[in-house]
């Protein structure tokens, strides 16, 4: 199995949320919530490096898509 973890810095993720029209309940959480969630996912990625591949989602959409395609093609 392969799991792609699209990792984005909390600040950058919050900026992206603000650009959308309607935020849902989870999107209205504070930064500390997202820091904890991100840390949890990073812990999983570190404990299962053969299964979880980190993708830098701080990049623009096309760069992220290209990195995903490259990773999946190798898999």
Buried (B, 14 or more C-beta within 10 A) or exposed (E): EEEBBBBBBBEEBBEEBEEEEEEEEEBEBEEEEBEEBBEEBBEEBEEEEEEBBBBEBBBEEEEBEEBBEEBEEEE
